[in-house]
Amino acid sequence: MTNLNSSYGNSPSGPQPPRSLFSLRTVVILLVALLAGLVVGALTFLAGQNVAAAVLAGLGASGVSLVGAHTLVQ
């Protein structure tokens, strides 16, 4: 006889769904930072700067927007 409650998370209320790796808040903050970095990097490149300067500007904007979104999104 096997114990159904010992494996696969079967409980009296039914199987539990798997937990996600990131919370919704984390995903939103990371997407905001990614979008801000891409926009700033693209605008920097279109303004006539070289690719390295555009990448550095995008990375800086991503970091700043990550901190800003972290404080704003509750």
VENNORKA-V948091 format. One record per backbone hydrogen bond with DSSP energy under -1.0 kcal/mol. CO is the residue of the C=O (numbers start at 1). NH is the residue of the N-H. E is the energy in kcal/mol with one decimal. If there is no record, write none. Layout:
BEGIN
co & nh & e
CO & NH & E
CO & NH & E
END
This chain:
BEGIN
co & nh & e
7 & 10 & -1.3
11 & 14 & -2.3
23 & 27 & -2.0
24 & 28 & -2.4
25 & 29 & -2.3
26 & 30 & -2.5
27 & 31 & -2.4
28 & 32 & -2.3
29 & 33 & -2.1
30 & 34 & -2.4
31 & 35 & -2.6
32 & 36 & -2.4
33 & 37 & -2.3
34 & 38 & -2.4
35 & 39 & -2.5
36 & 40 & -2.5
37 & 41 & -2.5
38 & 42 & -2.5
39 & 43 & -2.6
40 & 44 & -2.3
41 & 45 & -2.1
42 & 46 & -2.7
43 & 47 & -1.3
44 & 49 & -1.6
45 & 48 & -1.5
50 & 54 & -1.9
51 & 55 & -2.5
52 & 56 & -2.3
53 & 57 & -2.3
54 & 58 & -2.4
55 & 59 & -2.6
56 & 60 & -2.2
57 & 61 & -2.4
58 & 62 & -2.2
59 & 63 & -2.2
60 & 64 & -2.3
61 & 65 & -2.6
62 & 66 & -2.1
63 & 67 & -1.9
64 & 68 & -2.4
65 & 69 & -2.9
66 & 70 & -1.9
67 & 71 & -1.6
68 & 72 & -1.6
69 & 73 & -2.9
END
